[in-house]
């Protein structure tokens, strides 16, 4: 059974920083593409960032230069360092893991709330 558990969300003032963590279980971590998505009230879920097993990354345009995704394969964890947060970053953030070939192997965490006060 694959499980993803996020932590690190909370309330922060605009301009502040947070680091989200995602702990993975189920022997999937090293080969899977790991990502972070977010969903704000009344909006569709959107991809924030993703990182491949080899370390290649992609970011949404809105977070380039402010967010950094990285992974620790030895600890089966991925992280999202978020700096210069603004009110538009307020959302529930979800950890995601997807197999690079068989994309039906696609798993989600339960989400963690990030609220940025202006």
DOFI-370122 format. One line per field, with one value per atom (N, C-alpha, C): residue number from 0; chain; atom name; x, y, z. Coordinates in steps of 0.001 Angstrom, whole numbers, plus 524288, in hexadecimal, padded with zeros to 5 digits. Layout:
// residues N
resi <- (NUM,...)
chain <- (A,...)
name <- (CA,...)
east <- (X,...)
north <- (Y,...)
up <- (Z,...)
//
This chain:
// residues 118
resi <- (0,0,0,1,1,1,2,2,2,3,3,3,4,4,4,5,5,5,6,6,6,7,7,7,8,8,8,9,9,9,10,10,10,11,11,11,12,12,12,13,13,13,14,14,14,15,15,15,16,16,16,17,17,17,18,18,18,19,19,19,20,20,20,21,21,21,22,22,22,23,23,23,24,24,24,25,25,25,26,26,26,27,27,27,28,28,28,29,29,29,30,30,30,31,31,31,32,32,32,33,33,33,34,34,34,35,35,35,36,36,36,37,37,37,38,38,38,39,39,39,40,40,40,41,41,41,42,42,42,43,43,43,44,44,44,45,45,45,46,46,46,47,47,47,48,48,48,49,49,49,50,50,50,51,51,51,52,52,52,53,53,53,54,54,54,55,55,55,56,56,56,57,57,57,58,58,58,59,59,59,60,60,60,61,61,61,62,62,62,63,63,63,64,64,64,65,65,65,66,66,66,67,67,67,68,68,68,69,69,69,70,70,70,71,71,71,72,72,72,73,73,73,74,74,74,75,75,75,76,76,76,77,77,77,78,78,78,79,79,79,80,80,80,81,81,81,82,82,82,83,83,83,84,84,84,85,85,85,86,86,86,87,87,87,88,88,88,89,89,89,90,90,90,91,91,91,92,92,92,93,93,93,94,94,94,95,95,95,96,96,96,97,97,97,98,98,98,99,99,99,100,100,100,101,101,101,102,102,102,103,103,103,104,104,104,105,105,105,106,106,106,107,107,107,108,108,108,109,109,109,110,110,110,111,111,111,112,112,112,113,113,113,114,114,114,115,115,115,116,116,116,117,117,117)
chain <- (A,A,A,A,A,A,A,A,A,A,A,A,A,A,A,A,A,A,A,A,A,A,A,A,A,A,A,A,A,A,A,A,A,A,A,A,A,A,A,A,A,A,A,A,A,A,A,A,A,A,A,A,A,A,A,A,A,A,A,A,A,A,A,A,A,A,A,A,A,A,A,A,A,A,A,A,A,A,A,A,A,A,A,A,A,A,A,A,A,A,A,A,A,A,A,A,A,A,A,A,A,A,A,A,A,A,A,A,A,A,A,A,A,A,A,A,A,A,A,A,A,A,A,A,A,A,A,A,A,A,A,A,A,A,A,A,A,A,A,A,A,A,A,A,A,A,A,A,A,A,A,A,A,A,A,A,A,A,A,A,A,A,A,A,A,A,A,A,A,A,A,A,A,A,A,A,A,A,A,A,A,A,A,A,A,A,A,A,A,A,A,A,A,A,A,A,A,A,A,A,A,A,A,A,A,A,A,A,A,A,A,A,A,A,A,A,A,A,A,A,A,A,A,A,A,A,A,A,A,A,A,A,A,A,A,A,A,A,A,A,A,A,A,A,A,A,A,A,A,A,A,A,A,A,A,A,A,A,A,A,A,A,A,A,A,A,A,A,A,A,A,A,A,A,A,A,A,A,A,A,A,A,A,A,A,A,A,A,A,A,A,A,A,A,A,A,A,A,A,A,A,A,A,A,A,A,A,A,A,A,A,A,A,A,A,A,A,A,A,A,A,A,A,A,A,A,A,A,A,A,A,A,A,A,A,A,A,A,A,A,A,A,A,A,A,A,A,A,A,A,A,A,A,A)
name <- (N,CA,C,N,CA,C,N,CA,C,N,CA,C,N,CA,C,N,CA,C,N,CA,C,N,CA,C,N,CA,C,N,CA,C,N,CA,C,N,CA,C,N,CA,C,N,CA,C,N,CA,C,N,CA,C,N,CA,C,N,CA,C,N,CA,C,N,CA,C,N,CA,C,N,CA,C,N,CA,C,N,CA,C,N,CA,C,N,CA,C,N,CA,C,N,CA,C,N,CA,C,N,CA,C,N,CA,C,N,CA,C,N,CA,C,N,CA,C,N,CA,C,N,CA,C,N,CA,C,N,CA,C,N,CA,C,N,CA,C,N,CA,C,N,CA,C,N,CA,C,N,CA,C,N,CA,C,N,CA,C,N,CA,C,N,CA,C,N,CA,C,N,CA,C,N,CA,C,N,CA,C,N,CA,C,N,CA,C,N,CA,C,N,CA,C,N,CA,C,N,CA,C,N,CA,C,N,CA,C,N,CA,C,N,CA,C,N,CA,C,N,CA,C,N,CA,C,N,CA,C,N,CA,C,N,CA,C,N,CA,C,N,CA,C,N,CA,C,N,CA,C,N,CA,C,N,CA,C,N,CA,C,N,CA,C,N,CA,C,N,CA,C,N,CA,C,N,CA,C,N,CA,C,N,CA,C,N,CA,C,N,CA,C,N,CA,C,N,CA,C,N,CA,C,N,CA,C,N,CA,C,N,CA,C,N,CA,C,N,CA,C,N,CA,C,N,CA,C,N,CA,C,N,CA,C,N,CA,C,N,CA,C,N,CA,C,N,CA,C,N,CA,C,N,CA,C,N,CA,C,N,CA,C,N,CA,C,N,CA,C,N,CA,C,N,CA,C,N,CA,C,N,CA,C,N,CA,C,N,CA,C,N,CA,C,N,CA,C,N,CA,C,N,CA,C,N,CA,C,N,CA,C)
east <- (8034D,80000,80374,802B5,805BC,80310,80619,8040E,807A1,80539,80804,805CA,80934,80773,80A4E,80740,8097B,809BB,80D40,80D98,81024,80F98,8124F,80EEA,809EA,8067E,8056B,802CA,8017D,80032,8001B,7FEEB,803FB,804AA,80967,807F8,80AE0,809F3,80C40,80A02,80C0E,811D5,814CC,81A6A,81D67,81A90,81D00,81E22,81FEF,82188,81F30,81E7A,81CE4,81FAB,82077,8226D,81E9D,81CB7,81950,81C8D,81AE7,81D73,81973,81B47,817ED,81AFE,818E7,81B51,8187D,81B75,81935,81A61,816BF,81793,815CE,81793,815D6,819D0,81EC9,82307,8223E,82061,81F88,8231D,8257D,82753,82B69,82F65,833F4,832CC,82EEC,82DEA,82985,8265F,821C1,82300,81FED,81FE4,81CBD,81F0D,81C72,81AEE,81683,814B7,8118E,810B3,80D3C,80911,80444,7FFDD,7FD3D,7F9FD,7F703,7F19A,7EE04,7E8AA,7E6AB,7E586,7E34D,7DD5B,7DA9E,7D4E3,7D2A0,7CF24,7CC98,7CFE8,7D492,7D801,7D967,7DB30,7DCE8,7E243,7E344,7E861,7EC66,7F0D6,7F4E9,7FA21,7FD5D,80292,805F9,808D7,80C67,811F8,813A3,818F3,81933,81D09,81DEE,823B8,8254D,82ACC,82B3D,82E8F,82F4E,83342,83398,83725,83CC2,83E28,84376,84471,8404A,840E9,83EF5,83D6B,83B53,83648,83595,83115,82E07,8290A,825B1,8228E,82177,81E82,81A34,81604,81218,8147D,812DA,8151A,81482,81033,80F05,8129E,8158F,818DD,81EAA,81FF7,82581,8286B,82CD9,83000,82E80,82A15,8285D,8281B,826A6,8260B,82A6A,82BFD,82FDC,82E04,82DE1,82C84,83183,831E7,8365B,834BF,83803,836B9,83B75,83A64,83E6A,83CF0,83F21,83DA6,83F0F,8432A,844C1,840BA,83DE5,839FC,8346C,833CF,82E9C,82B5B,82DC1,82B06,82BD7,827EA,82889,826F1,828C4,827F4,8267B,823DA,822BF,82415,82857,829CD,82717,823F7,820E3,82299,82490,8264F,8230B,82365,82099,81ADE,81869,812F9,80F68,80B48,80753,801EA,7FE00,7F8AF,7F6D8,7F8CE,7F739,7F955,7FCED,7FEF7,7FB93,7F7B2,7F435,7F135,7F1B2,7EF3E,7F04B,7EDAC,7EF2B,7F33C,7F7A0,7FBEB,7FC00,7FC7B,7FC53,8016E,80348,807B9,805C1,808BF,80737,80BDF,80AC0,80EBE,80C6C,80F27,80D3E,811BA,81079,81464,815B8,81AAA,81C2C,81A46,818DF,81718,81151,81011,80AAF,807F5,805D2,803D4,7FED2,7FC8D,7F816,7F9BF,7FEBA,800D5,801C4,7FDB1,7FD8F,7FB37,7FE2B,7FC93,7FCA2,7F92A,7F88E,7F8D1,7FAE6,7FA83,7F54A,7F494,7EF90,7EF3B,7F38B,7F3AB,7F515,7F781,7F8CB,7F786,7F518,7F343,7F7B4,7F839,7FBCD,7F889,7F8E4,7F5FB,7F9D3,7F99F,7FD18,7F9CB,7FAF8,7F809,7FAC2,7F782,7F9B3,7F999)
north <- (7FB5F,80000,804D8,80829,80CF7,81132,813E7,81847,81CF7,82177,8266D,829C6,82BE1,82EFD,83432,83869,83D9C,83FF1,84397,846A8,84BDE,84F87,85482,8591A,8582D,85C8E,85FE4,86441,867B4,86D21,870B2,8762D,87952,87C89,87FAE,88502,888EA,88E1B,88E8B,89200,892FA,8945F,89215,892DB,88EBF,88B91,88795,88298,87EA6,879AF,8751E,870E4,86BE5,86793,8632E,85E97,85A17,857FC,85372,84E7F,84A76,84560,84142,83D55,838EC,833F1,830AF,82BA8,8276D,82448,82028,81AD3,8174E,811E1,80E4C,80981,805D3,804BE,80611,804B5,80704,80BDE,80E3D,812C1,814B8,81A13,81AE2,817A1,818DD,8190A,81634,815F7,81991,81B70,81E69,82429,8269B,82C48,82E57,831CD,83413,839AF,83B39,8407D,842D5,847E8,84AD2,84D81,84D02,84F9F,852EF,85693,8599D,85AC5,85B93,85CD9,86114,86591,869E9,8698B,86BF5,86BC7,86DB7,86A97,86C11,86B7F,86948,868B6,862FE,861CB,85C80,85B7A,85685,854FE,85615,85845,85985,8575F,85616,85440,858DD,85844,85C46,85B10,8563F,854A8,84EC5,84CBF,84728,84622,84184,8400E,83A58,8393C,833EA,83112,82C07,828F8,82AD2,82CC5,82EA5,8342D,836CA,83C0B,8406A,83F36,8433D,84576,84A9A,84D2C,85068,85133,854CE,857EA,85CD4,86031,86304,8641B,867A6,86D14,86FFF,87531,878AA,87803,87B82,87ACA,87675,87579,87578,87619,87614,87A63,878EC,87CA2,87D1E,87ADE,87B42,875E9,871E5,86CA5,86922,86575,8618F,85C2F,85893,8532A,84FF9,84C8C,84908,84409,8401B,83AEF,8388C,83537,8322C,82C76,829E6,82488,820D5,8220B,81EA8,81EB1,8230D,82387,822FF,8220F,821A6,82687,82B08,82FE8,833B8,836EC,83B5E,84039,844B0,84997,84DDC,851BE,85670,85B1B,85DAF,8626C,866FD,869D7,86E21,87337,876BB,87BDD,88026,884B4,88946,8880E,885A8,8840E,888CD,88839,88C51,889DE,88D21,88B46,88774,88808,88490,87EFF,87E51,87912,87616,878A3,87616,871B5,86CFD,86866,863A3,85F68,85A55,85807,85671,85454,84E68,84BCC,8461D,843EF,83FF3,83CF6,838E5,8380C,83454,830FC,82C13,82882,825A4,825A4,822FA,81FF7,81B32,8180A,81A91,81AC0,81D77,81AE9,815E4,8131F,8119F,80ED8,80D1C,8113D,81524,819B4,81894,813F3,81289,8119E,810B8,81081,8161D,81856,81DEA,81E98,820D7,82101,82699,82788,82CB7,82C83,830A9,8315F,833CD,834AC,836AE,83C9A,83F2D,844D3,8478F,84C13,84F57,85503,857B4,85D02,860EC,86452,868BE,86DB3,8710B,875F7,87A73,87E10,88295,88763,88A06,88EB8,8938B,896F9,89BBA,8A057)
up <- (80000,80000,80000,7FC1D,7FBC2,7FEEE,801FF,80508,80483,8040A,803F6,80853,80B92,81001,80FEB,80F56,80F3F,814BC,81560,81A2A,818E4,81C85,81BED,81A70,81963,81822,81CE6,81BFF,82052,81E7A,82237,82134,82146,81D48,81CE4,81AA3,81C15,819ED,81473,81171,80C34,80C86,808EB,808EB,80BF8,80EDE,81208,80F06,811EA,80F9B,81296,80FC4,8120C,80F0B,811B0,80F02,80FD3,80B8F,80BC0,80B1A,80DCA,80D5A,80BCF,80906,8079E,8089D,80C07,80D31,80A23,8074F,8040B,8064E,805B5,80753,802FB,80315,7FF22,7FAED,7FBE8,7F848,7F2EA,7F2AF,7ED92,7EC7F,7F090,7F035,7EC04,7EBF3,7E8CC,7E2F2,7E11A,7DB7C,7D9B4,7DD57,7DBE0,7DB0E,7D7BC,7D74F,7DBE1,7DED9,7E363,7E224,7E440,7E30C,7E770,7E6F1,7EA65,7E714,7E8CC,7E663,7EA98,7E8D1,7EC9C,7EA6E,7EE0B,7EC8F,7F030,7EDE2,7F0CB,7F092,7F43F,7F43E,7EF11,7ECCE,7E7F6,7E31A,7E3AF,7DF24,7DE55,7D9A8,7D87F,7DAE4,7DBD4,7DDBF,7D979,7DAFC,7D736,7D908,7D53E,7D681,7D802,7DC43,7DE1B,7DC60,7DD45,7DBF0,7DBCA,7D8EF,7D8F6,7D848,7DA0F,7D9C4,7D847,7D46E,7D29B,7D60C,7D549,7D889,7D7F7,7D362,7D27B,7D441,7D604,7D817,7D498,7CFC3,7CC60,7CE84,7CDF8,7D058,7CC64,7CD9A,7CAC3,7CEC2,7CD6B,7D0EE,7CDF9,7D0BE,7CEA9,7CE3A,7CA40,7C967,7CE39,7D100,7D55E,7DA09,7DA2A,7DEBA,7DD6D,7D87A,7D6EF,7D9D1,7DC04,7DEEF,7E49C,7E622,7EB93,7EE3B,7EB52,7ED72,7EB66,7EEA7,7ED1A,7EED1,7EB1F,7EC5E,7EC88,7F057,7F083,7F342,7F2A4,7F4BF,7F755,7FB1C,7FDBB,7FD12,7F933,7F813,7FC8A,7FF62,803B2,8080F,80890,80CB4,80AAF,80593,80343,8045F,8039F,8049F,8002C,7FF63,7FBF7,7FEFB,7FD15,7FFDA,7FBF7,7FDF7,7FAEC,7FE61,7FD1F,7FFE0,7FD38,80033,7FE0F,80096,7FD76,7FF4F,7FCCB,7FF0F,7FD00,7FBFF,7FFBF,7FF2B,7FED3,7FBC0,7FB5D,7FBD6,7FC18,7FD19,7F8E7,7F424,7EFE3,7F08C,7F429,7F53E,7F921,7FB4C,7FF02,7FC4F,7FE71,7FC03,7FF68,7FE0C,80026,7FC76,7FEA3,7FB8D,7FC18,7F79C,7F771,7F54C,7F7C2,7F5D6,7F1F0,7EDDF,7E9CF,7E83E,7E70A,7E502,7E05F,7DC01,7D756,7D4CB,7D316,7D072,7CB3C,7C9CB,7C502,7BFF9,7C029,7BB7C,7BBFC,7C025,7C112,7C460,7C1D0,7C4A3,7C7A6,7C6EB,7CA34,7CFD7,7D0AB,7D5FF,7D7BD,7DA10,7DB30,7E0A2,7E42F,7E9AB,7EBB5,7EF91,7F1D7,7F7BC,7F9FA,7FF8F,800FA,80604,807E3,80796,806C5,80643,80B51,80ABD,80F38,80DD1,81174,8106D,81111,80D3A,80D8E,80D13,810EB,810E9,81186,80DD0,80DE6,80EFC,8132E,8149F,81269,81054,80DE6,811AC)
//
